[in-house]
Structure formats: structure tokens, C-alpha cells
Amino acid sequence: MRQEQTICAAVECQGLGLHSGAPVSLRLLSAPAGSGIIFRRTDLDGFEIEAVSRNVARVSYATSLMKKGVLISTTEHLLSAFIGLGIDNAIVELDNLELPILDGSARPFVEMIHKAGIRRQRRPRTYLRIRRELELREASKFIAIYPANTYSVSYAINFPHPLIGQETFQVDLSDGNYLRQIAAARTFGFLHEADAMRQQGLIRGASTENAIVLTRDDLMNPPLRFEDEFVRHKVLDLIGDLALLGKQILGNVVADRAAAKRQSGFAGFGQEREIDPEAPVGGLGPGDRSEDEIDRCARSDQFKRGGDVRQHAALRRDIEPGSDLLDHR
């Protein structure tokens, strides 16, 4: 039986919001077992928003949360890092409405968590075990989740650009694969779309320091960190969106050119699912480690630092009561 995990010590960073361009300070704190991930706006008297599907905001540019009119935006990279490292409980303090984009990947957040250390808690972890397949198709776009004993993600994209085209990637999120294969993949965007997006009030904080920028036939800021970095970043975002289910998943997620609204909305069915209180025999969830590893707050500096704008909209499907599936570009 696996146990929940939090961080050992507080750790913080500063940066700019990708879309707002506003400076923001972010601080990660440990949280009691059973708390889940809680965002706290220190600029609004400590107002808290839980990272769960009922608080997903229907906004047009990033994975965002809203409660009683208070917004927290661009959460997907940090939530992805939490899942990848097996962090169940944490408080995220920030003094503005948008998380910092940092280098455009989840790697800086992974480094922060390793610096803070990871602590095992007494409470057994409960998993969201997928009991039957769930599929959503819309024209050539597809997203589904199937029963499995571990958490894995398969993704396919197809962009009409000579450096992207058709890319596919599959990863099993156990045995440190998230850290090696996903965390460092950066967000990306197209230079010819930038002016129109800025006129809409978006990507005001974007630069070649925090995104892969593509011209019509090349890169403005080579090199890529992976040959297929574009699809790997889509996997990163999808993991962050599905973190809003509120539990570690045991299932195989498959996506083909899915869009932001479809991805994030998979979190909507999390409130009504069967939860299995134990990991499968011989199976590990993301971030699970052996007993001797978990018993200590290991601090690691093994990782070194080196826009896609997605749509949000609710798509209903009669899978189970309360199902709400969103999409990713």
C-alpha cells in the first residue's frame, strides 16, 4: 500500500505570467495528508482555491481555476510536476492571478520540489482506478482513457509545419520516466500568430526565454531539448490537466490532436468515479518509490535548467452523471 506525499520544506520562485506578463512570486508549502493541492492568493487575503474539477474556469487561454470570482491561471505545468513526482498534498501561494511561466516547461517546478524534499505521510494514497473505457471523438480529434494497472499517456499531434508535422509519444509514468522524458519539454508558439494573440491580451509575457518560437519554416531559438519536444509538451500539459481529477490515475490515456477543452474536461468525471484505496500488485503510480527511498526527505540537484494557446470550453457527454470533458489543441 502506497502512502500520500507532500514536500518537506517551503521553497519559492519569481517570474512572469505567460499571458498577463505580470510579475509573480510563488511559494510551495507542505500540506496535511488528505488536503490535496490548494492554491492560495496572498494578494487577496489568502483566498484559497482547491485544484479540483469543480473549480475549472471556462477561460480561453490556459488551464485555470476560479472560485467566487477569484481566478488562478496557467496551472498546468506545476500540476503536471506534482503528478510526475507523486506529490499528493501541497499549498501553492502566489501574489498574482497567473503562475510564472519560468522556462516554459515543468523542469523548474521539478527542481523546486527536489530542493524542498519529498516526505511520505501516514495516510494511504487512494487512486482513481479506471474501471471501463471512456472515449470522446469529434471529427479527427480523439481522447480516451482505458483500464490499466499503471498510469500511461499516448499522444499524437499533426501541425502543418516542417519541424513538427505528425509526432507521437507514449510514456508510462512510473520509474522516473516523467523526469527523464517529459518534464523538460517546453511550450511552443508560432511567430506569425503572436501579434493577433497580443491584441487579444494574451502572451504578454512570452519570449524566446520561456517558449519555443517557430517561424513559418524554422526555429527562432534552437536547439530543441528533444527531437519530438512538441508532442512531449502536449503530454506534459495533459498530465497537468488531468491532475484536476484530484487523484493519481491508474489508467491508459490516449489522445490524438485533442484540444484544451477536451483534455481539462476529463477532470469533470473525477467526482463520480470509483476509487481504489491500494496500488495494484506490482504496480506503481507516478512518483512512487521503494520504501527506503520514501522514508527520507531526499534533496536532489541532478536536474539543470537548460505558446501554444489552448481553448477552454465544456463538452458534455452522457458517460456518467456529472461527466464533463474538455479539449486541448
NORCORVEN-V890671 format. One record per pair of residues at least 12 apart in sequence whose ideal C-beta (glycine too) atoms are under 6 Angstrom apart, sorted by the first residue. I is the first residue (numbers start at 1). GAP is how many residues later the second one is. Records with the same first field share a line. If there is no record, write none. Layout:
# NORCORVEN-V890671
I = GAP, GAP
This chain:
# NORCORVEN-V890671
1 = 123, 277
2 = 123, 277, 286
3 = 117, 118, 121, 122
4 = 29, 84, 117, 119, 121
5 = 81, 82, 83, 113, 115
6 = 24, 25, 83, 84, 113
7 = 23, 109
8 = 108, 109, 111, 289
9 = 107
10 = 19
11 = 17, 101, 104, 105
12 = 15
13 = 13
15 = 85, 87
16 = 189
17 = 81, 188
18 = 56, 83, 187, 188
19 = 42, 183, 184
20 = 78
21 = 183, 184
22 = 74
24 = 70, 72, 76
25 = 70
26 = 68, 74
27 = 66
28 = 62
29 = 62
31 = 58, 59, 60
33 = 88, 90
34 = 89
35 = 54
36 = 210
37 = 14, 53
38 = 12, 53
39 = 33, 53
40 = 51, 53
42 = 51, 53
43 = 52
47 = 23
49 = 16, 18, 23
52 = 194
53 = 191, 214, 215, 217
55 = 12
56 = 208
58 = 254
59 = 253
60 = 251
61 = 141, 248
62 = 12
63 = 12, 13, 178, 201
71 = 26
73 = 24, 25
74 = 24, 25
76 = 161, 164, 165
77 = 29
78 = 21, 31
79 = 161, 164
80 = 26, 156, 159, 160
81 = 25, 28, 29
83 = 156, 160, 203
84 = 94, 202
85 = 28, 202
86 = 200, 201, 202
101 = 109
103 = 107
104 = 82, 83, 106, 107
105 = 79, 80, 81
106 = 77, 130
107 = 76, 77
110 = 73
111 = 192
114 = 186
117 = 180, 182
119 = 178
120 = 174
124 = 153
126 = 149, 151
127 = 121, 123, 149
128 = 117, 119, 121, 145
129 = 121, 147
130 = 15, 17, 121
131 = 143
133 = 13
134 = 185
136 = 181, 189
141 = 116, 117
142 = 114
143 = 112, 115, 119
144 = 110
145 = 106, 108
146 = 106
148 = 103, 104
149 = 131, 134
150 = 22, 24, 133
151 = 22, 98, 134, 135
152 = 20, 100
153 = 18, 82, 100
154 = 16, 100
155 = 14, 76, 79, 80, 100
156 = 12, 100
157 = 74, 77, 100
158 = 99
162 = 55
164 = 66
167 = 61, 63, 64
169 = 59, 62, 63, 66
173 = 113
174 = 110
182 = 50, 53, 54
184 = 41
185 = 44, 47, 48, 51
186 = 26
187 = 24, 46, 120, 121
188 = 24, 42, 120
189 = 22, 118, 119
190 = 24
191 = 22, 24
202 = 107
203 = 104
206 = 101
208 = 12, 13
211 = 96
238 = 25
241 = 22, 23
242 = 24
244 = 23
245 = 22, 25
246 = 24
248 = 37
258 = 69, 70
259 = 52, 68, 69, 70
260 = 50, 51, 52, 67, 68, 69
261 = 50, 51, 52, 65, 66
262 = 63, 64, 65
263 = 65
264 = 62
265 = 50, 59, 60, 61
266 = 59
268 = 55, 56
269 = 54
271 = 51
272 = 48, 50
310 = 18, 19
